[in-house]
Amino acid sequence: MDIFHDNPMLTGVRQMLGAFAKQSIRPIAVKHDRDESMPWDLMKMAQGFGMTQTAVVDGRKALTGKDEDGESGNAKKPASQARIGVAGSEELAYGCAGICLAIGGSGLAASPVSRMGNEEQKQEFRKLLKGDDEKGHIKVAAMALSEPSTGSDISGLSTTARPDGDHFVINGHKQWITNGASAAVYVVWANTDPTAGRAGVRGFIVGRGTPGLVPGRKETKLGIRASETAQVHFEDCRVHKDMMLGVGQSSEGLSDTKKMLDSTRPMVGAQAVGIARAAFEYLVERVQGGTMQGTPMANHQRVAFELAEMEMEIQAARALVHKAAWMADHHMDNVRMASIAKAYGAKVAQDVTSRALTLLGEEALESGHPVEKWYRDAKIYDIFEGTGQIQRRIIARSIFGVNPT
Ligand SMILES: Cc1cc2nc3c(=O)[nH]c(=O)nc-3n(C[C@H](O)[C@H](O)[C@H](O)COP(=O)(O)OP(=O)(O)OC[C@H]3O[C@@H](n4cnc5c(N)ncnc54)[C@H](O)[C@@H]3O)c2cc1C
């Protein structure tokens, strides 16, 4: 137990997923990175442990089998859900960030369903994810927001959802979508009324096989290659109005997507901490066992100071991530902290993996070397879920009250 895992539930999640990362994720991480393939068998195994694709909609009970007070079957809203999320995310990404995203990527789609969906929509989401697909794989979900011309500036979405009787007709192209080619269910964001500004942007639940929903090309990318990223196209895709999120609520349209990202950013920061810790622990082991110019490596100040610097950064990043999650669990406005945690986590992951490459030299440049992989994985954390610049923009706005130009 420590300051970050100060109750049995958090300690249990950390221990369970830490062991899973070491025993089941690490041995297959390099293979799935090299082949750019999803670890379907492991994902099914993780589902069996309670890491279900609907976990975010189902709440904490899905992972731990218990509610906040430790009693099963109580529908009380958990008060440590965000902290469990960050503790678990760090452990899984410590195993492999790509596999972590393969296991948890559906959470991106489940998050808006959980926040804005009514009971019927949650049931539909669960139903679409039930069972295996025709290949025997578990079913996964995708959250389709980004477009070829709109990533950071989501108010510029060009995908439209035109009302037509009891339906909306969706047209547009989405890019860089996690699980985009394989998903059984999509949460797609589209503009329902260009004159309504941000309030016109709404999310829709769309099942695979709906005419006009066309999964597109899979991307080949630098890092987190065990997680699938693909295009998704909507061509006159008719979706019943009952599947529009936020119906019957005082939905704020696009603002809801921003709240959704505030809830997932601490977990993304925690994944970055997991990558940094993986590289750090690898180095500690190497330094302890190695010699340089005839003396133990750890006796060389330059080497020891590098590791001391890394340890400072990792501890600080973890503290920020847990603070952002703790605020979410206590229903506090964590917009600034979520961005700080995500941006700093990404910075630390890039810094630690880069320093690790420098310390190890050419051996770590070889394809398939764990440090080379962690270095590639780390860069993505500065790009998705809001780039480093966008996080700084959010932080600056929270300090000065205006968007920097
Ligand atoms: C592996 C991966 C998985 C992803 N999964 C998903 C997913 O599941 N669903 C989804 O919807 N999207 C997903 N994305 C997309 C991701 O969220 C976007 O790539 C990200 O938001 C950045 O958008 P962009 O690439 O269009 O960059 P742009 O928005 O075009 O930005 C380009 C550059 O300009 C900078 N910039 C932009 N605006 C500003 C500004 N106002 N001030 C200062 N600098 C600025 C950015 O920081 C960046 O450096 C994923 C991306 C990756 C890499």
The ligand as a MOL file (V3000), in Angstrom:
LIG
                    3D

  0  0  0     0  0            999 V3000
M  V30 BEGIN CTAB
M  V30 COUNTS 53 58 0 0 0
M  V30 BEGIN ATOM
M  V30 1 C -2.9010 5.9810 -32.4290 0
M  V30 2 C -4.0060 6.9720 -32.5440 0
M  V30 3 C -5.2830 6.5930 -32.1450 0
M  V30 4 C -6.3420 7.5080 -32.2770 0
M  V30 5 N -7.6060 7.1020 -31.9220 0
M  V30 6 C -8.6530 7.9540 -32.1360 0
M  V30 7 C -9.9960 7.5080 -31.8760 0
M  V30 8 O -10.2470 6.3990 -31.4230 0
M  V30 9 N -11.0080 8.3680 -32.1490 0
M  V30 10 C -10.7920 9.6160 -32.6550 0
M  V30 11 O -11.7630 10.3300 -32.8840 0
M  V30 12 N -9.5220 10.0660 -32.9100 0
M  V30 13 C -8.4590 9.2560 -32.6650 0
M  V30 14 N -7.1660 9.6760 -32.9470 0
M  V30 15 C -6.9600 11.0060 -33.5340 0
M  V30 16 C -6.3110 11.9620 -32.5840 0
M  V30 17 O -7.1800 12.2960 -31.5450 0
M  V30 18 C -5.8370 13.1700 -33.4220 0
M  V30 19 O -4.7440 12.7340 -34.1950 0
M  V30 20 C -5.4070 14.3280 -32.5600 0
M  V30 21 O -6.5340 14.9100 -31.9810 0
M  V30 22 C -4.6370 15.3790 -33.3610 0
M  V30 23 O -5.3400 15.7430 -34.4870 0
M  V30 24 P -4.6160 15.8610 -35.9180 0
M  V30 25 O -3.7740 14.6680 -36.0770 0
M  V30 26 O -5.6630 16.1320 -36.9370 0
M  V30 27 O -3.6760 17.1100 -35.8020 0
M  V30 28 P -4.0590 18.6300 -36.0690 0
M  V30 29 O -5.2430 19.0080 -35.2610 0
M  V30 30 O -4.1290 18.8560 -37.5420 0
M  V30 31 O -2.7920 19.3680 -35.4870 0
M  V30 32 C -1.5430 19.4230 -36.1590 0
M  V30 33 C -0.5490 20.1590 -35.2760 0
M  V30 34 O -1.0240 21.4990 -35.0230 0
M  V30 35 C -1.1290 21.7320 -33.6290 0
M  V30 36 N -2.3120 22.5400 -33.3490 0
M  V30 37 C -3.5720 22.3620 -33.8030 0
M  V30 38 N -4.3960 23.3250 -33.3340 0
M  V30 39 C -3.6350 24.1260 -32.5370 0
M  V30 40 C -3.9030 25.2980 -31.7690 0
M  V30 41 N -5.1130 25.8040 -31.6800 0
M  V30 42 N -2.8840 25.8600 -31.0760 0
M  V30 43 C -1.6250 25.3340 -31.1510 0
M  V30 44 N -1.3060 24.2470 -31.8840 0
M  V30 45 C -2.2930 23.6400 -32.5620 0
M  V30 46 C -1.2710 20.3310 -33.0050 0
M  V30 47 O -0.8180 20.3140 -31.6620 0
M  V30 48 C -0.3650 19.5080 -33.9070 0
M  V30 49 O 0.9590 19.6510 -33.5110 0
M  V30 50 C -6.0960 8.8110 -32.7920 0
M  V30 51 C -4.8000 9.1760 -33.1700 0
M  V30 52 C -3.7570 8.2840 -33.0480 0
M  V30 53 C -2.3860 8.7180 -33.4510 0
M  V30 END ATOM
M  V30 BEGIN BOND
M  V30 1 1 1 2
M  V30 2 1 2 3
M  V30 3 2 2 52
M  V30 4 2 3 4
M  V30 5 1 4 5
M  V30 6 1 4 50
M  V30 7 2 5 6
M  V30 8 1 6 7
M  V30 9 1 6 13
M  V30 10 2 7 8
M  V30 11 1 7 9
M  V30 12 1 9 10
M  V30 13 2 10 11
M  V30 14 1 10 12
M  V30 15 2 12 13
M  V30 16 1 13 14
M  V30 17 1 14 15
M  V30 18 1 14 50
M  V30 19 1 15 16
M  V30 20 1 16 17
M  V30 21 1 16 18
M  V30 22 1 18 19
M  V30 23 1 18 20
M  V30 24 1 20 21
M  V30 25 1 20 22
M  V30 26 1 22 23
M  V30 27 1 23 24
M  V30 28 2 24 25
M  V30 29 1 24 26
M  V30 30 1 24 27
M  V30 31 1 27 28
M  V30 32 2 28 29
M  V30 33 1 28 30
M  V30 34 1 28 31
M  V30 35 1 31 32
M  V30 36 1 32 33
M  V30 37 1 33 34
M  V30 38 1 33 48
M  V30 39 1 34 35
M  V30 40 1 35 36
M  V30 41 1 35 46
M  V30 42 1 36 37
M  V30 43 1 36 45
M  V30 44 2 37 38
M  V30 45 1 38 39
M  V30 46 1 39 40
M  V30 47 2 39 45
M  V30 48 1 40 41
M  V30 49 2 40 42
M  V30 50 1 42 43
M  V30 51 2 43 44
M  V30 52 1 44 45
M  V30 53 1 46 47
M  V30 54 1 46 48
M  V30 55 1 48 49
M  V30 56 2 50 51
M  V30 57 1 51 52
M  V30 58 1 52 53
M  V30 END BOND
M  V30 END CTAB
M  END
